[in-house]
Amino acid sequence: GFYKYEVAPLGSDNWSTIQAGREVVVDGTLGLWDTTELTPGDYMLRLVVTDNQGQALPPCVVPVRVAGQ
């Protein structure tokens, strides 16, 4: 299988990959996201997963707000 985390500004379809991997993770962290380079505001965070047979599963999309420092 394969997974990747992506981010896009709210209302945009311009997704940027944050992190991707092929390793199996059980009850652990898939990755960390350094938001210090982002402009504060509202974003969408998307997890895209492909199973071991190459089938893409429906992505999980959640809204997030990046606050200023």
Backbone as XML, in Angstrom:
<?xml version="1.0"?>
<chain id="A" units="angstrom">
  <residue number="1" name="GLY">
    <atom name="N" x="0.820" y="-1.198" z="0.000"/>
    <atom name="CA" x="0.000" y="0.000" z="0.000"/>
    <atom name="C" x="0.857" y="1.252" z="0.000"/>
  </residue>
  <residue number="2" name="PHE">
    <atom name="N" x="0.173" y="2.353" z="-0.047"/>
    <atom name="CA" x="0.816" y="3.658" z="-0.133"/>
    <atom name="C" x="-0.090" y="4.678" z="0.529"/>
  </residue>
  <residue number="3" name="TYR">
    <atom name="N" x="0.491" y="5.682" z="1.168"/>
    <atom name="CA" x="-0.312" y="6.773" z="1.708"/>
    <atom name="C" x="0.414" y="8.090" z="1.495"/>
  </residue>
  <residue number="4" name="LYS">
    <atom name="N" x="-0.355" y="9.164" z="1.484"/>
    <atom name="CA" x="0.239" y="10.497" z="1.470"/>
    <atom name="C" x="-0.711" y="11.476" z="2.135"/>
  </residue>
  <residue number="5" name="TYR">
    <atom name="N" x="-0.112" y="12.444" z="2.828"/>
    <atom name="CA" x="-0.831" y="13.569" z="3.405"/>
    <atom name="C" x="-0.642" y="14.753" z="2.478"/>
  </residue>
  <residue number="6" name="GLU">
    <atom name="N" x="-1.729" y="15.473" z="2.229"/>
    <atom name="CA" x="-1.669" y="16.649" z="1.375"/>
    <atom name="C" x="-2.383" y="17.808" z="2.057"/>
  </residue>
  <residue number="7" name="VAL">
    <atom name="N" x="-2.033" y="19.018" z="1.665"/>
    <atom name="CA" x="-2.680" y="20.214" z="2.203"/>
    <atom name="C" x="-3.012" y="21.153" z="1.047"/>
  </residue>
  <residue number="8" name="ALA">
    <atom name="N" x="-4.126" y="21.863" z="1.198"/>
    <atom name="CA" x="-4.528" y="22.872" z="0.221"/>
    <atom name="C" x="-5.232" y="23.995" z="0.965"/>
  </residue>
  <residue number="9" name="PRO">
    <atom name="N" x="-5.071" y="25.224" z="0.488"/>
    <atom name="CA" x="-5.856" y="26.305" z="1.080"/>
    <atom name="C" x="-7.345" y="26.002" z="0.921"/>
  </residue>
  <residue number="10" name="LEU">
    <atom name="N" x="-8.136" y="26.398" z="1.897"/>
    <atom name="CA" x="-9.575" y="26.168" z="1.844"/>
    <atom name="C" x="-10.143" y="26.763" z="0.557"/>
  </residue>
  <residue number="11" name="GLY">
    <atom name="N" x="-10.926" y="25.975" z="-0.171"/>
    <atom name="CA" x="-11.534" y="26.423" z="-1.420"/>
    <atom name="C" x="-10.664" y="26.234" z="-2.644"/>
  </residue>
  <residue number="12" name="SER">
    <atom name="N" x="-9.476" y="25.647" z="-2.477"/>
    <atom name="CA" x="-8.545" y="25.436" z="-3.584"/>
    <atom name="C" x="-8.411" y="23.947" z="-3.881"/>
  </residue>
  <residue number="13" name="ASP">
    <atom name="N" x="-8.100" y="23.627" z="-5.135"/>
    <atom name="CA" x="-7.786" y="22.247" z="-5.506"/>
    <atom name="C" x="-6.289" y="22.067" z="-5.719"/>
  </residue>
  <residue number="14" name="ASN">
    <atom name="N" x="-5.491" y="23.000" z="-5.233"/>
    <atom name="CA" x="-4.043" y="22.970" z="-5.401"/>
    <atom name="C" x="-3.406" y="22.255" z="-4.207"/>
  </residue>
  <residue number="15" name="TRP">
    <atom name="N" x="-3.415" y="20.911" z="-4.245"/>
    <atom name="CA" x="-2.909" y="20.092" z="-3.140"/>
    <atom name="C" x="-1.392" y="19.968" z="-3.214"/>
  </residue>
  <residue number="16" name="SER">
    <atom name="N" x="-0.737" y="20.107" z="-2.063"/>
    <atom name="CA" x="0.711" y="19.909" z="-1.943"/>
    <atom name="C" x="0.957" y="18.749" z="-0.988"/>
  </residue>
  <residue number="17" name="THR">
    <atom name="N" x="1.856" y="17.847" z="-1.365"/>
    <atom name="CA" x="2.162" y="16.700" z="-0.516"/>
    <atom name="C" x="3.004" y="17.136" z="0.677"/>
  </residue>
  <residue number="18" name="ILE">
    <atom name="N" x="2.557" y="16.736" z="1.866"/>
    <atom name="CA" x="3.291" y="17.001" z="3.099"/>
    <atom name="C" x="4.262" y="15.861" z="3.363"/>
  </residue>
  <residue number="19" name="GLN">
    <atom name="N" x="3.743" y="14.639" z="3.257"/>
    <atom name="CA" x="4.552" y="13.451" z="3.522"/>
    <atom name="C" x="3.893" y="12.263" z="2.839"/>
  </residue>
  <residue number="20" name="ALA">
    <atom name="N" x="4.701" y="11.289" z="2.441"/>
    <atom name="CA" x="4.190" y="10.071" z="1.812"/>
    <atom name="C" x="5.010" y="8.889" z="2.305"/>
  </residue>
  <residue number="21" name="GLY">
    <atom name="N" x="4.427" y="7.700" z="2.200"/>
    <atom name="CA" x="5.160" y="6.523" z="2.630"/>
    <atom name="C" x="4.508" y="5.231" z="2.200"/>
  </residue>
  <residue number="22" name="ARG">
    <atom name="N" x="5.246" y="4.150" z="2.375"/>
    <atom name="CA" x="4.768" y="2.808" z="2.048"/>
    <atom name="C" x="4.832" y="1.872" z="3.246"/>
  </residue>
  <residue number="23" name="GLU">
    <atom name="N" x="5.407" y="2.331" z="4.349"/>
    <atom name="CA" x="5.557" y="1.468" z="5.511"/>
    <atom name="C" x="4.228" y="1.320" z="6.252"/>
  </residue>
  <residue number="24" name="VAL">
    <atom name="N" x="4.041" y="0.157" z="6.853"/>
    <atom name="CA" x="2.840" y="-0.120" z="7.635"/>
    <atom name="C" x="2.961" y="0.582" z="8.983"/>
  </residue>
  <residue number="25" name="VAL">
    <atom name="N" x="1.902" y="1.286" z="9.384"/>
    <atom name="CA" x="1.866" y="1.968" z="10.680"/>
    <atom name="C" x="0.619" y="1.493" z="11.414"/>
  </residue>
  <residue number="26" name="VAL">
    <atom name="N" x="0.807" y="0.915" z="12.597"/>
    <atom name="CA" x="-0.310" y="0.459" z="13.425"/>
    <atom name="C" x="-0.267" y="1.241" z="14.733"/>
  </residue>
  <residue number="27" name="ASP">
    <atom name="N" x="-1.324" y="1.990" z="15.006"/>
    <atom name="CA" x="-1.411" y="2.792" z="16.238"/>
    <atom name="C" x="-0.196" y="3.689" z="16.428"/>
  </residue>
  <residue number="28" name="GLY">
    <atom name="N" x="0.287" y="4.265" z="15.341"/>
    <atom name="CA" x="1.452" y="5.136" z="15.427"/>
    <atom name="C" x="1.246" y="6.405" z="14.624"/>
  </residue>
  <residue number="29" name="THR">
    <atom name="N" x="2.275" y="7.187" z="14.511"/>
    <atom name="CA" x="2.244" y="8.451" z="13.791"/>
    <atom name="C" x="2.661" y="8.233" z="12.342"/>
  </residue>
  <residue number="30" name="LEU">
    <atom name="N" x="1.827" y="8.701" z="11.414"/>
    <atom name="CA" x="2.179" y="8.612" z="9.997"/>
    <atom name="C" x="3.197" y="9.675" z="9.614"/>
  </residue>
  <residue number="31" name="GLY">
    <atom name="N" x="3.139" y="10.800" z="10.273"/>
    <atom name="CA" x="4.077" y="11.862" z="9.945"/>
    <atom name="C" x="3.811" y="13.106" z="10.763"/>
  </residue>
  <residue number="32" name="LEU">
    <atom name="N" x="4.713" y="14.054" z="10.646"/>
    <atom name="CA" x="4.590" y="15.335" z="11.320"/>
    <atom name="C" x="4.508" y="16.430" z="10.268"/>
  </residue>
  <residue number="33" name="TRP">
    <atom name="N" x="3.825" y="17.505" z="10.600"/>
    <atom name="CA" x="3.594" y="18.594" z="9.661"/>
    <atom name="C" x="4.118" y="19.886" z="10.263"/>
  </residue>
  <residue number="34" name="ASP">
    <atom name="N" x="5.144" y="20.457" z="9.661"/>
    <atom name="CA" x="5.706" y="21.734" z="10.095"/>
    <atom name="C" x="4.945" y="22.850" z="9.385"/>
  </residue>
  <residue number="35" name="THR">
    <atom name="N" x="4.133" y="23.580" z="10.128"/>
    <atom name="CA" x="3.287" y="24.627" z="9.539"/>
    <atom name="C" x="3.927" y="26.012" z="9.597"/>
  </residue>
  <residue number="36" name="THR">
    <atom name="N" x="5.167" y="26.115" z="10.059"/>
    <atom name="CA" x="5.774" y="27.432" z="10.251"/>
    <atom name="C" x="5.951" y="28.214" z="8.954"/>
  </residue>
  <residue number="37" name="GLU">
    <atom name="N" x="6.000" y="27.544" z="7.809"/>
    <atom name="CA" x="6.165" y="28.235" z="6.528"/>
    <atom name="C" x="4.832" y="28.610" z="5.886"/>
  </residue>
  <residue number="38" name="LEU">
    <atom name="N" x="3.717" y="28.222" z="6.504"/>
    <atom name="CA" x="2.401" y="28.516" z="5.938"/>
    <atom name="C" x="1.874" y="29.852" z="6.433"/>
  </residue>
  <residue number="39" name="THR">
    <atom name="N" x="1.130" y="30.528" z="5.576"/>
    <atom name="CA" x="0.407" y="31.724" z="5.976"/>
    <atom name="C" x="-0.724" y="31.298" z="6.901"/>
  </residue>
  <residue number="40" name="PRO">
    <atom name="N" x="-0.897" y="31.970" z="8.038"/>
    <atom name="CA" x="-2.022" y="31.614" z="8.908"/>
    <atom name="C" x="-3.341" y="31.681" z="8.134"/>
  </residue>
  <residue number="41" name="GLY">
    <atom name="N" x="-4.221" y="30.730" z="8.415"/>
    <atom name="CA" x="-5.513" y="30.699" z="7.742"/>
    <atom name="C" x="-6.106" y="29.314" z="7.746"/>
  </residue>
  <residue number="42" name="ASP">
    <atom name="N" x="-7.151" y="29.153" z="6.943"/>
    <atom name="CA" x="-7.885" y="27.893" z="6.874"/>
    <atom name="C" x="-7.395" y="27.049" z="5.707"/>
  </residue>
  <residue number="43" name="TYR">
    <atom name="N" x="-7.226" y="25.750" z="5.986"/>
    <atom name="CA" x="-6.716" y="24.796" z="5.010"/>
    <atom name="C" x="-7.539" y="23.516" z="5.077"/>
  </residue>
  <residue number="44" name="MET">
    <atom name="N" x="-7.345" y="22.667" z="4.074"/>
    <atom name="CA" x="-7.893" y="21.313" z="4.086"/>
    <atom name="C" x="-6.706" y="20.356" z="4.140"/>
  </residue>
  <residue number="45" name="LEU">
    <atom name="N" x="-6.801" y="19.357" z="5.010"/>
    <atom name="CA" x="-5.785" y="18.318" z="5.144"/>
    <atom name="C" x="-6.389" y="17.027" z="4.609"/>
  </residue>
  <residue number="46" name="ARG">
    <atom name="N" x="-5.674" y="16.361" z="3.698"/>
    <atom name="CA" x="-6.220" y="15.169" z="3.038"/>
    <atom name="C" x="-5.257" y="13.999" z="3.193"/>
  </residue>
  <residue number="47" name="LEU">
    <atom name="N" x="-5.816" y="12.843" z="3.558"/>
    <atom name="CA" x="-5.070" y="11.587" z="3.598"/>
    <atom name="C" x="-5.547" y="10.734" z="2.433"/>
  </residue>
  <residue number="48" name="VAL">
    <atom name="N" x="-4.618" y="10.373" z="1.558"/>
    <atom name="CA" x="-4.911" y="9.539" z="0.392"/>
    <atom name="C" x="-4.229" y="8.193" z="0.610"/>
  </residue>
  <residue number="49" name="VAL">
    <atom name="N" x="-4.989" y="7.099" z="0.466"/>
    <atom name="CA" x="-4.464" y="5.758" z="0.737"/>
    <atom name="C" x="-4.749" y="4.842" z="-0.445"/>
  </residue>
  <residue number="50" name="THR">
    <atom name="N" x="-3.754" y="4.034" z="-0.809"/>
    <atom name="CA" x="-3.915" y="2.988" z="-1.815"/>
    <atom name="C" x="-3.608" y="1.667" z="-1.129"/>
  </residue>
  <residue number="51" name="ASP">
    <atom name="N" x="-4.477" y="0.668" z="-1.326"/>
    <atom name="CA" x="-4.257" y="-0.616" z="-0.659"/>
    <atom name="C" x="-3.204" y="-1.445" z="-1.393"/>
  </residue>
  <residue number="52" name="ASN">
    <atom name="N" x="-2.917" y="-2.632" z="-0.890"/>
    <atom name="CA" x="-1.869" y="-3.486" z="-1.465"/>
    <atom name="C" x="-2.196" y="-4.000" z="-2.855"/>
  </residue>
  <residue number="53" name="GLN">
    <atom name="N" x="-3.462" y="-3.915" z="-3.264"/>
    <atom name="CA" x="-3.854" y="-4.322" z="-4.611"/>
    <atom name="C" x="-3.855" y="-3.143" z="-5.582"/>
  </residue>
  <residue number="54" name="GLY">
    <atom name="N" x="-3.454" y="-1.964" z="-5.103"/>
    <atom name="CA" x="-3.394" y="-0.784" z="-5.959"/>
    <atom name="C" x="-4.696" y="-0.021" z="-6.073"/>
  </residue>
  <residue number="55" name="GLN">
    <atom name="N" x="-5.681" y="-0.384" z="-5.267"/>
    <atom name="CA" x="-6.974" y="0.296" z="-5.304"/>
    <atom name="C" x="-6.942" y="1.518" z="-4.386"/>
  </residue>
  <residue number="56" name="ALA">
    <atom name="N" x="-7.323" y="2.667" z="-4.932"/>
    <atom name="CA" x="-7.389" y="3.888" z="-4.127"/>
    <atom name="C" x="-8.647" y="3.856" z="-3.269"/>
  </residue>
  <residue number="57" name="LEU">
    <atom name="N" x="-8.488" y="4.133" z="-1.993"/>
    <atom name="CA" x="-9.614" y="4.227" z="-1.076"/>
    <atom name="C" x="-10.105" y="5.671" z="-1.056"/>
  </residue>
  <residue number="58" name="PRO">
    <atom name="N" x="-11.360" y="5.903" z="-0.644"/>
    <atom name="CA" x="-11.846" y="7.288" z="-0.586"/>
    <atom name="C" x="-10.956" y="8.120" z="0.343"/>
  </residue>
  <residue number="59" name="PRO">
    <atom name="N" x="-10.539" y="9.311" z="-0.100"/>
    <atom name="CA" x="-9.670" y="10.125" z="0.749"/>
    <atom name="C" x="-10.416" y="10.647" z="1.973"/>
  </residue>
  <residue number="60" name="CYS">
    <atom name="N" x="-9.674" y="10.884" z="3.026"/>
    <atom name="CA" x="-10.199" y="11.499" z="4.246"/>
    <atom name="C" x="-9.761" y="12.962" z="4.225"/>
  </residue>
  <residue number="61" name="VAL">
    <atom name="N" x="-10.723" y="13.882" z="4.248"/>
    <atom name="CA" x="-10.422" y="15.310" z="4.181"/>
    <atom name="C" x="-10.994" y="15.996" z="5.415"/>
  </residue>
  <residue number="62" name="VAL">
    <atom name="N" x="-10.162" y="16.772" z="6.102"/>
    <atom name="CA" x="-10.613" y="17.500" z="7.291"/>
    <atom name="C" x="-10.149" y="18.955" z="7.204"/>
  </residue>
  <residue number="63" name="PRO">
    <atom name="N" x="-10.978" y="19.878" z="7.694"/>
    <atom name="CA" x="-10.556" y="21.280" z="7.728"/>
    <atom name="C" x="-9.620" y="21.515" z="8.911"/>
  </residue>
  <residue number="64" name="VAL">
    <atom name="N" x="-8.624" y="22.361" z="8.712"/>
    <atom name="CA" x="-7.712" y="22.742" z="9.789"/>
    <atom name="C" x="-7.458" y="24.244" z="9.708"/>
  </residue>
  <residue number="65" name="ARG">
    <atom name="N" x="-7.155" y="24.834" z="10.841"/>
    <atom name="CA" x="-6.798" y="26.257" z="10.882"/>
    <atom name="C" x="-5.373" y="26.380" z="11.395"/>
  </residue>
  <residue number="66" name="VAL">
    <atom name="N" x="-4.547" y="27.061" z="10.615"/>
    <atom name="CA" x="-3.175" y="27.337" z="11.017"/>
    <atom name="C" x="-3.173" y="28.723" z="11.649"/>
  </residue>
  <residue number="67" name="ALA">
    <atom name="N" x="-2.808" y="28.783" z="12.919"/>
    <atom name="CA" x="-2.800" y="30.042" z="13.654"/>
    <atom name="C" x="-1.449" y="30.730" z="13.518"/>
  </residue>
  <residue number="68" name="GLY">
    <atom name="N" x="-1.445" y="32.029" z="13.647"/>
    <atom name="CA" x="-0.202" y="32.794" z="13.618"/>
    <atom name="C" x="0.556" y="32.626" z="14.920"/>
  </residue>
  <residue number="69" name="GLN">
    <atom name="N" x="1.816" y="32.975" z="14.904"/>
    <atom name="CA" x="2.659" y="32.816" z="16.089"/>
    <atom name="C" x="2.547" y="34.014" z="16.996"/>
  </residue>
</chain>
